[in-house]
Every structure is written in structure tokens, then in C-alpha cells.
Amino acid sequence: MSDGRSSSVVALVVCLVLSLPSKCIGTGGRSTSSAPLDFDVVVYGASPGGIAAAITAANGTGLRVALLEPSPHVGGMSGPGGIGLRDTAQPSGAVMGGLRSVMHAWLHLNDVYYKASGVLQPDATVAQDNWNTLVADPRYNLTVVRNAALDEAAGAVVKSGLAIKSIRTVDPRQAPGEPTTTWTARVFIDASYEADVLIASGADWTYGREPNSTYKESLGGILPNPSFQRFRVTVDPFWPNGTLLDGVDPSETLPLPGDGDDRVMPSSYRACITTDKTLRAPWPRPANYDETRYELLIRLAVAMNNTNLSLSDFVGIYPYNGYPATPTRPLRYDLCENGELSTDQPSHLYSAYVIGNRTVRASVRSAVLNWVAGWAYTLANSQRIPAPLRASASSWGLCNDAWPDTGHWPEQMYVREGARLVGDWVATQVRACSAVIRVMREFVYHKVFNLVEKLLSVSRAPDLHKHSPVMPL
């Protein structure tokens, strides 16, 4: 592909999670000055990785660090997105960077608020407040600027050779022609979901699926018979006049197994939902709702012909991870796409989001939210939906205390996949599997060693560690 991809650029596109005390970070404000603002490190994107990178760079180093966020909110999917750090298996372990990591500092604030332990997925307001607390700790003296989006005009990223020297941002809420801000730094880190700096820098990048021949990956490209999210029953995809239902790919030929394409994983909105009557807001009818858009969903539900159908047959409903529910604080649930036709709209919108400008991305976010809202509304209200499923869907609704400014929908769209840097080192199937095998060998080695040590009652065996290392691949 050739969408703005050229020679490599010295631009860090990373998420750093290193050591830090259990409380963190600093203050900042928006500048409208036309004079360049100079820093040692500029981090673009206040996602959890971006926050961790900024704090780590400023932690005891004396470096001047700016954290720029294109939207009004910091924390990304762990705050305005609603999922916290729910997929973390070991909140106090190495996967979180240890007890002194940035992620653990946020987790610690959650635990203090709830007087509990291991609250990986708190209420939306608590999650957001705690990210704000982290980026407002004066000990790190961070300059934190919200609504600082990369300028879409030419020359927003200036380089000297391959090194980025400055970037230019605008307030996306302002009209074109309003003042811009230029940021200079020795190091730039793009930790945004959209990878704006990466793309504008001219670095090599890609999106979608490479064919399996690119990196010799047996699981690369299009799989021949995927078992995940296939239709469980036969559904007629045609209207009576022979045209296809909304959501059915009109392609006349299918790609071959192993081929690549420009499609990416669907985006969605991970809403907070509940069955508690005091907390539940009914599924809202979206603007310009058209039931025909959900004809495929309705036919699927009818074809399943099951008297025990429930909402969970069409979507993942996951309890908030570590949420300390009480009689006065009902448990919340995470609405997560799962199944053949769920809250992830079948379309090419997601590739358009990766390569589009801010106007395109805003339209994609609106379309995705409209789909999710209409999907839930259809299941709960359409008289063609089987009664058991309709009753189940109606028993759920949005948490009425979450995201009040956006109709109780998350403020951040769940962007699962975007532009990827093609650098000197690329994560591939071979490298991933090699790493897993290496970890498994080390795990087995230490398990066997500990067992032998116990059987022989050996309390100390330094030579075994010294002379019997894990064999390299």
C-alpha cells in the first residue's frame, strides 16, 4: 500500500510503562501563542500508554515533558472509553509494570476511592477523575493540553533529515484560521489511537491485513474457514427484489486464503449497562432510526427459533472487572460485541477512519454510535423480534449515571485497530510464538527446578542457575 508511506522517520510510536511511585504527575494549560513551545519530550495522545510514557519521561529526570490530547478527555479507553484495564490478568504483576508502575498508580486511586482492592473497571466518572488526578500531580510538572489536535494543514510535522523537530497543533473546536501552536522537542512519542503524527511524519506505515507471504505467517492474511462469529443458522440475505440486505458484502468474488486486504477490526462503543431498575435508562431510539437497516439482525433472531433467546446470545455482557458492588451500588456490566451480528457494524467504515481526516472520523464515530444504539433499540422494541429475546433486551439499559453529557454513551469510541508503524523491527507471528515458547521453557524449567529442590531438600543451588540456563531458540 502507498497511503502516505515513505522512508523511515526517527519518531517513537511506543507505550512505555516503567517505574513510578504510587502517586504521579503534573499540571498544564493550553497555549495559543504562535511562538514555538520547546520541550525535551512531547507525547501526542493521552491514552494510558501516552500517560505512562509522559510520566516515565518526567519521573526524576528533570526533563520538560508535554502531554497533548486531541480530545477533551485524558485516559482513552480506560477513562472516557469505559473499559478501564479490565483485560489485565495480574494487576500487581509484571504485566502492569509492577507495583510502582503508572498503571498501578491509577489502580491504587481506584482502590482508595472504593475502599476495595483490584478495581480494574471503575465507574466512568471515577476512572476519568483518577486519570485527571494522575496528570495533575505537580511533582512531575507535566504540561498537559487537551483539545490539541495535529493541524491537518501541510507542514504540521517538520523534520530535519529523518528526525522530527516540531509539530503543529490546533484546537479542533475552533474554526479554520484560528491560532495554532508549534511544539519543538528532542523526542516525540505518538501514543494516539489515530497515529496522526506517525502518518504525517512520512514514516513507513500500514493498516489492514498483510498477506501471509509478507512475513511468512501461517495465520496471516485471510483465513480459509474461520470459526469465530460465523452465522449459526441460515439467513436469507436478499430482499424480495433481489437486492442485498444492509450489512451484506456485495463483492462478487471472495479473496483467496492468505490474501491481504485493507480491512481492520470493527470499532464500537463499550457502553455501561444494567438491569437495575433504579439505575437503568431505556435504550434510546437513535435519530433517523430505520428498522430496515437491521433486517439481517431481525431475520437472524427469527431463524434461531429459540424460546430461551436472551440478549447475551447476541452480545458479550461482562461484569465490570473488580467492581465492588453493594446493595446501594449495583454491579455494572460492559457491553462488548460478540456474535455474528452484534454491536460491531459490518461495513468499510473502519478503514475510512484509519485514513480519513477529522471530518471523516467524526462521521464514522456518529455512524458507529447510531448502529450500536439502533441495534439495541431494535432487539428491545421491534415486534418482529421473538418475545423472549425482546423481553430480555428490554430488561437491560444504559447506566443512567454514566457519561451524562453524551446521553450515557461512552465519550470515546473503541478504536481496536489503526495505522501501524513499519519500522526496523516488526512484531510478527514467528517472533510472537518464539517469545511464548521462550517464556514457557523458562516457566517449565523453574517449576522443575523447584520440584527437584523440594524433593532433595536442597535449600540452595546457585550453580544450577549459573550453568543450566534456558536453552535459546
C-alpha positions as CSV (number, residue, x, y, z in Angstrom):
1,M,0.0,0.0,0.0
2,S,1.1,3.6,-0.6
3,D,-1.1,5.8,1.6
4,G,1.5,8.4,2.6
5,R,4.2,5.8,3.3
6,S,7.8,6.6,2.6
7,S,11.2,6.3,4.2
8,S,11.5,5.7,8.0
9,V,11.5,8.6,10.4
10,V,13.0,8.9,13.8
11,A,9.7,9.0,15.6
12,L,8.9,7.0,18.7
13,V,5.5,5.3,18.4
14,V,5.5,3.5,21.7
15,C,3.7,3.0,25.0
16,L,6.1,3.0,27.9
17,V,5.1,1.5,31.3
18,L,8.0,1.8,33.7
19,S,8.5,2.5,37.4
20,L,7.0,5.3,39.3
21,P,5.7,5.9,42.9
22,S,2.1,5.2,43.7
23,K,1.1,8.8,43.0
24,C,2.1,10.7,39.9
25,I,2.1,13.7,37.6
26,G,1.7,17.4,36.9
27,T,-0.2,20.4,35.6
28,G,-0.5,22.4,32.5
29,G,-2.7,24.6,30.3
30,R,-3.5,25.4,26.7
31,S,-1.3,27.9,24.9
32,T,-2.5,30.0,21.9
33,S,0.9,31.6,21.3
34,S,2.4,31.5,17.8
35,A,5.9,31.2,19.2
36,P,7.2,27.6,19.4
37,L,7.0,25.9,22.8
38,D,10.1,23.9,23.5
39,F,10.2,20.7,25.5
40,D,12.5,17.7,25.9
41,V,9.7,15.2,25.2
42,V,6.3,15.8,23.6
43,V,3.8,12.9,23.9
44,Y,0.9,13.1,21.5
45,G,-2.2,11.2,22.8
46,A,-3.2,10.9,26.4
47,S,-4.1,7.2,26.1
48,P,-3.0,5.1,29.1
49,G,0.2,4.4,27.2
50,G,0.7,8.0,26.4
51,I,0.2,9.0,30.1
52,A,2.6,6.3,31.1
53,A,5.2,7.5,28.6
54,A,4.9,11.1,29.8
55,I,5.2,10.3,33.4
56,T,8.1,7.9,32.9
57,A,9.9,10.5,30.9
58,A,9.4,13.1,33.7
59,N,10.0,10.7,36.6
60,G,13.0,12.1,38.4
61,T,14.7,13.1,35.2
62,G,14.2,16.8,35.2
63,L,13.0,16.6,31.6
64,R,10.4,19.1,30.4
65,V,7.5,17.0,29.1
66,A,4.3,18.0,27.3
67,L,1.3,15.7,27.0
68,L,-1.0,16.6,24.2
69,E,-4.5,15.1,23.8
70,P,-6.6,15.8,20.7
71,S,-9.9,15.3,22.6
72,P,-11.3,17.0,25.8
73,H,-10.5,13.9,27.9
74,V,-7.5,12.0,29.0
75,G,-7.3,8.3,29.7
76,G,-8.5,6.9,26.3
77,M,-10.4,3.6,26.5
78,S,-9.5,3.3,30.2
79,G,-11.4,6.5,31.1
80,P,-13.8,8.1,28.6
81,G,-13.9,4.7,26.7
82,G,-15.3,2.8,29.7
83,I,-13.3,-0.4,29.8
84,G,-10.7,0.6,32.4
85,L,-8.0,-2.1,32.5
86,R,-10.4,-5.0,32.5
87,D,-8.3,-7.3,30.5
88,T,-5.4,-7.2,32.9
89,A,-4.9,-10.7,34.5
90,Q,-2.4,-9.7,37.2
91,P,-2.9,-6.2,38.5
92,S,0.1,-6.3,40.8
93,G,2.3,-8.3,38.5
94,A,4.8,-7.6,35.7
95,V,2.0,-7.2,33.1
96,M,1.1,-4.0,34.9
97,G,4.8,-2.9,35.2
98,G,4.9,-3.9,38.9
99,L,3.7,-2.1,42.0
100,R,5.5,1.1,41.1
101,S,4.1,1.5,37.5
102,V,1.8,4.2,36.2
103,M,-1.0,1.7,35.6
104,H,-0.8,0.6,39.2
105,A,-0.8,4.2,40.4
106,W,-4.2,4.6,38.7
107,L,-5.4,1.3,40.1
108,H,-4.3,2.4,43.5
109,L,-6.5,5.5,43.2
110,N,-9.5,3.4,42.2
111,D,-8.9,1.2,45.3
112,V,-8.7,4.2,47.6
113,Y,-11.9,5.6,46.2
114,Y,-13.9,2.4,46.7
115,K,-12.0,1.2,49.8
116,A,-11.6,-2.1,47.9
117,S,-8.8,-4.0,46.1
118,G,-8.2,-4.7,42.4
119,V,-10.9,-2.3,40.9
120,L,-9.8,-2.6,37.3
121,Q,-13.0,-1.3,35.8
122,P,-14.5,1.5,37.9
123,D,-17.4,3.9,37.2
124,A,-16.8,6.1,34.3
125,T,-16.6,9.3,36.4
126,V,-14.2,7.6,38.9
127,A,-12.0,6.4,36.1
128,Q,-11.8,9.8,34.5
129,D,-11.2,11.6,37.8
130,N,-8.3,9.4,38.6
131,W,-6.6,9.8,35.3
132,N,-7.1,13.6,35.8
133,T,-5.5,13.3,39.2
134,L,-2.5,11.5,37.8
135,V,-1.8,14.1,35.1
136,A,-2.3,16.9,37.6
137,D,0.3,15.8,40.2
138,P,2.7,18.8,40.5
139,R,5.7,16.6,41.3
140,Y,6.1,15.8,37.6
141,N,5.4,19.3,36.3
142,L,3.8,18.0,33.1
143,T,2.3,20.4,30.6
144,V,-1.0,18.8,29.8
145,V,-3.0,20.2,27.0
146,R,-6.4,18.9,26.0
147,N,-8.1,19.7,22.6
148,A,-4.6,19.8,21.0
149,A,-5.0,18.0,17.7
150,L,-2.4,17.8,15.0
151,D,-3.0,20.5,12.4
152,E,-4.3,19.0,9.2
153,A,-2.7,21.7,7.0
154,A,0.5,21.0,5.2
155,G,3.7,21.2,7.2
156,A,2.3,20.2,10.6
157,V,5.2,17.9,11.1
158,V,8.7,19.4,10.4
159,K,11.7,17.2,10.1
160,S,15.5,17.7,9.7
161,G,16.6,14.7,7.8
162,L,14.7,11.8,9.3
163,A,14.3,13.4,12.8
164,I,11.1,15.2,13.7
165,K,11.9,18.7,15.0
166,S,8.4,20.1,15.6
167,I,4.7,19.5,15.3
168,R,1.9,22.0,15.0
169,T,-1.5,21.6,16.7
170,V,-4.9,23.3,16.6
171,D,-7.9,23.3,18.8
172,P,-10.4,21.2,16.8
173,R,-13.3,23.1,18.3
174,Q,-12.1,26.3,16.6
175,A,-12.9,27.5,13.1
176,P,-10.1,27.2,10.4
177,G,-7.6,30.0,10.5
178,E,-7.6,30.3,14.3
179,P,-4.2,30.4,16.1
180,T,-2.1,27.3,16.1
181,T,0.6,26.1,18.5
182,T,4.0,24.8,17.5
183,W,5.9,22.3,19.7
184,T,9.5,21.5,19.5
185,A,11.3,18.7,21.3
186,R,14.2,16.3,21.2
187,V,11.8,13.3,21.3
188,F,8.2,12.9,20.0
189,I,6.0,10.0,21.0
190,D,2.8,9.2,19.2
191,A,0.6,7.3,21.6
192,S,-2.7,8.3,20.0
193,Y,-5.2,5.7,18.6
194,E,-5.2,7.5,15.3
195,A,-1.4,7.8,14.9
196,D,-1.7,11.3,13.4
197,V,2.0,12.2,14.0
198,L,3.2,8.8,12.6
199,I,1.2,9.3,9.4
200,A,2.0,13.0,8.9
201,S,5.7,12.3,9.5
202,G,6.2,10.3,6.3
203,A,7.3,7.2,8.2
204,D,6.5,3.8,6.7
205,W,3.1,2.6,7.9
206,T,0.4,0.3,7.0
207,Y,-3.1,-0.9,8.0
208,G,-5.3,-3.9,7.4
209,R,-4.0,-7.4,6.9
210,E,-0.7,-8.2,5.2
211,P,-0.8,-11.4,3.0
212,N,0.7,-14.3,4.8
213,S,3.6,-14.2,2.3
214,T,4.9,-10.8,3.7
215,Y,6.2,-12.2,6.9
216,K,5.8,-16.0,6.2
217,E,2.9,-16.2,8.7
218,S,0.7,-19.3,8.7
219,L,-2.1,-17.3,10.4
220,G,-1.5,-14.2,8.3
221,G,-4.0,-12.8,5.8
222,I,-7.5,-14.1,5.3
223,L,-8.2,-17.4,7.0
224,P,-10.0,-20.1,4.9
225,N,-12.5,-21.4,7.4
226,P,-12.7,-19.1,10.4
227,S,-14.9,-20.5,13.2
228,F,-15.3,-17.2,15.1
229,Q,-18.5,-15.3,14.6
230,R,-19.9,-17.4,11.8
231,F,-23.7,-17.4,11.4
232,R,-25.2,-20.2,13.4
233,V,-28.2,-20.6,11.2
234,T,-29.1,-20.0,7.6
235,V,-30.4,-16.4,6.9
236,D,-31.8,-15.2,3.6
237,P,-29.6,-12.2,2.7
238,F,-31.9,-10.8,-0.1
239,W,-34.9,-8.5,-0.2
240,P,-37.7,-9.8,-2.4
241,N,-36.5,-7.6,-5.3
242,G,-33.1,-9.4,-5.3
243,T,-31.0,-6.6,-3.6
244,L,-28.8,-7.4,-0.7
245,L,-29.7,-6.6,2.9
246,D,-27.8,-3.9,4.7
247,G,-24.5,-5.3,6.1
248,V,-24.0,-8.0,3.4
249,D,-20.8,-7.6,1.4
250,P,-21.7,-7.1,-2.3
251,S,-18.3,-8.4,-3.5
252,E,-18.8,-10.8,-6.4
253,T,-15.6,-12.7,-5.7
254,L,-14.1,-13.7,-2.5
255,P,-10.4,-13.2,-1.7
256,L,-8.2,-16.3,-1.5
257,P,-7.0,-17.7,1.8
258,G,-3.8,-16.0,2.8
259,D,-4.5,-12.8,0.8
260,G,-4.3,-9.4,2.5
261,D,-6.8,-6.6,2.4
262,D,-7.3,-3.1,3.8
263,R,-10.0,-4.0,6.3
264,V,-9.5,-3.6,10.0
265,M,-11.2,-4.8,13.1
266,P,-14.6,-3.0,13.8
267,S,-14.8,-0.2,16.2
268,S,-17.7,0.1,18.7
269,Y,-18.9,1.7,21.9
270,R,-18.4,-0.2,25.1
271,A,-21.5,1.0,27.0
272,C,-22.1,0.6,30.7
273,I,-25.4,-1.4,31.0
274,T,-27.5,-2.7,33.9
275,T,-30.8,-4.5,34.7
276,D,-31.2,-2.5,37.9
277,K,-34.5,-0.5,37.6
278,T,-33.2,2.5,39.6
279,L,-30.0,2.7,37.5
280,R,-31.3,1.7,34.1
281,A,-32.1,4.2,31.3
282,P,-34.1,2.6,28.4
283,W,-32.3,2.0,25.2
284,P,-32.8,5.3,23.3
285,R,-34.2,5.4,19.8
286,P,-31.5,6.9,17.6
287,A,-32.1,9.9,15.3
288,N,-33.3,8.8,11.8
289,Y,-33.9,5.3,13.0
290,D,-34.7,2.9,10.2
291,E,-35.6,-0.7,11.1
292,T,-34.8,-1.9,7.6
293,R,-31.1,-1.4,8.4
294,Y,-31.4,-4.1,11.0
295,E,-33.3,-6.6,8.8
296,L,-30.4,-9.0,8.8
297,L,-30.4,-8.9,12.7
298,I,-34.2,-9.5,12.8
299,R,-34.0,-12.4,10.4
300,L,-31.2,-13.9,12.4
301,A,-33.2,-13.8,15.6
302,V,-36.3,-15.3,13.9
303,A,-34.2,-18.0,12.3
304,M,-32.7,-19.1,15.6
305,N,-36.2,-20.0,16.7
306,N,-35.3,-20.5,20.3
307,T,-37.7,-19.8,23.2
308,N,-34.7,-19.2,25.5
309,L,-33.1,-16.5,23.5
310,S,-31.6,-13.6,25.5
311,L,-29.5,-10.5,24.9
312,S,-26.4,-12.4,25.8
313,D,-26.8,-14.7,22.8
314,F,-26.1,-11.6,20.6
315,V,-23.5,-9.7,22.6
316,G,-21.0,-10.1,25.4
317,I,-22.2,-8.9,28.7
318,Y,-19.3,-8.8,31.1
319,P,-19.4,-7.7,34.8
320,Y,-17.2,-4.7,35.5
321,N,-13.8,-6.3,36.4
322,G,-13.2,-6.0,40.1
323,Y,-16.2,-3.6,40.6
324,P,-17.1,-3.5,44.3
325,A,-20.9,-3.8,44.1
326,T,-23.0,-3.2,47.2
327,P,-26.8,-3.1,47.9
328,T,-26.7,0.7,47.1
329,R,-24.2,0.4,44.3
330,P,-25.4,-2.2,41.8
331,L,-23.0,-4.1,39.7
332,R,-22.4,-2.6,36.2
333,Y,-21.8,-4.6,33.0
334,D,-19.7,-4.0,29.9
335,L,-21.5,-4.2,26.5
336,C,-18.9,-6.0,24.3
337,E,-19.5,-7.1,20.7
338,N,-19.7,-10.9,20.4
339,G,-21.5,-13.0,17.8
340,E,-22.2,-12.9,14.1
341,L,-24.2,-9.6,14.1
342,S,-23.5,-7.6,17.2
343,T,-22.6,-4.1,18.2
344,D,-19.8,-4.0,15.6
345,Q,-21.5,-2.8,12.4
346,P,-20.5,-4.7,9.3
347,S,-19.0,-2.1,6.9
348,H,-15.9,-0.5,5.5
349,L,-16.3,2.5,7.9
350,Y,-13.3,1.4,10.0
351,S,-10.7,1.6,7.2
352,A,-12.1,5.0,6.4
353,Y,-11.5,6.0,10.0
354,V,-7.8,5.0,9.8
355,I,-7.0,7.0,6.7
356,G,-9.6,9.8,7.0
357,N,-9.3,13.3,8.3
358,R,-11.1,14.7,11.4
359,T,-14.3,15.3,9.5
360,V,-14.4,11.7,8.2
361,R,-13.6,10.3,11.6
362,A,-16.4,12.3,13.2
363,S,-18.8,10.9,10.7
364,V,-17.6,7.4,11.4
365,R,-18.0,7.8,15.1
366,S,-21.5,9.1,14.6
367,A,-22.4,6.2,12.3
368,V,-20.9,3.6,14.6
369,L,-22.8,5.0,17.6
370,N,-26.0,5.2,15.6
371,W,-25.6,1.5,14.7
372,V,-25.0,0.4,18.3
373,A,-28.0,2.4,19.6
374,G,-30.2,1.2,16.8
375,W,-29.1,-2.4,17.3
376,A,-30.1,-2.4,20.9
377,Y,-33.3,-0.5,20.2
378,T,-34.3,-3.0,17.6
379,L,-33.8,-6.0,19.9
380,A,-35.8,-4.3,22.6
381,N,-38.6,-2.9,20.6
382,S,-39.2,-4.4,17.2
383,Q,-42.4,-6.5,17.2
384,R,-40.7,-8.9,14.8
385,I,-38.1,-9.9,17.4
386,P,-39.1,-13.1,19.2
387,A,-40.8,-12.2,22.5
388,P,-38.3,-13.9,24.9
389,L,-35.4,-12.0,23.3
390,R,-37.3,-8.7,23.2
391,A,-38.1,-9.1,26.9
392,S,-34.5,-9.9,27.7
393,A,-33.2,-6.9,25.7
394,S,-35.8,-4.6,27.3
395,S,-34.7,-5.7,30.8
396,W,-31.2,-4.1,30.1
397,G,-30.4,-0.5,29.5
398,L,-27.7,2.2,29.8
399,C,-26.4,3.1,33.3
400,N,-28.1,6.5,33.9
401,D,-25.2,7.9,35.9
402,A,-22.5,7.2,33.2
403,W,-21.5,9.9,30.7
404,P,-24.4,12.2,31.3
405,D,-23.1,14.7,28.7
406,T,-23.3,12.2,25.8
407,G,-26.6,10.5,26.5
408,H,-25.0,7.8,28.7
409,W,-22.9,6.5,25.8
410,P,-19.1,6.5,26.2
411,E,-17.3,9.6,25.1
412,Q,-14.5,7.6,23.4
413,M,-15.1,5.2,20.5
414,Y,-13.4,1.9,20.9
415,V,-10.8,2.0,18.1
416,R,-9.5,-1.5,18.0
417,E,-7.0,-1.2,15.2
418,G,-5.4,1.6,13.2
419,A,-2.2,2.6,11.4
420,R,0.9,0.5,12.3
421,L,4.5,1.7,12.1
422,V,6.6,-0.4,9.8
423,G,10.0,0.1,11.5
424,D,13.3,-1.7,11.6
425,W,11.6,-4.2,13.9
426,V,8.1,-5.6,13.2
427,A,6.1,-7.8,15.6
428,T,5.3,-11.0,13.6
429,Q,3.7,-14.4,14.2
430,V,7.2,-16.0,14.3
431,R,8.5,-13.6,16.8
432,A,5.5,-13.8,19.0
433,C,5.5,-17.6,19.0
434,S,9.2,-17.6,19.7
435,A,8.7,-15.3,22.7
436,V,5.9,-17.5,24.0
437,I,8.0,-20.7,23.7
438,R,10.9,-19.0,25.4
439,V,8.7,-18.0,28.3
440,M,7.2,-21.4,28.5
441,R,10.6,-23.0,28.6
442,E,11.7,-20.8,31.4
443,F,8.4,-21.4,33.3
444,V,8.8,-25.2,33.0
445,Y,12.5,-25.0,33.9
446,H,11.8,-23.1,37.2
447,K,8.9,-25.4,38.0
448,V,11.0,-28.5,37.6
449,F,13.9,-26.9,39.5
450,N,11.7,-26.0,42.4
451,L,10.2,-29.5,42.5
452,V,13.7,-31.1,42.5
453,E,14.8,-28.7,45.2
454,K,11.9,-29.8,47.4
455,L,12.4,-33.5,46.8
456,L,16.1,-33.4,47.6
457,S,15.6,-30.9,50.4
458,V,18.1,-28.6,48.8
459,S,17.9,-25.1,50.1
460,R,20.5,-23.5,47.8
461,A,21.7,-24.5,44.4
462,P,23.4,-21.5,42.8
463,D,25.4,-23.5,40.2
464,L,22.3,-25.0,38.7
465,H,21.1,-21.5,37.8
466,K,24.5,-20.4,36.6
467,H,25.4,-23.3,34.4
468,S,21.9,-24.6,33.2
469,P,20.3,-21.6,31.5
470,V,17.2,-21.8,29.5
471,M,18.2,-23.0,26.0
472,P,17.9,-20.3,23.4
473,L,15.6,-20.9,20.4
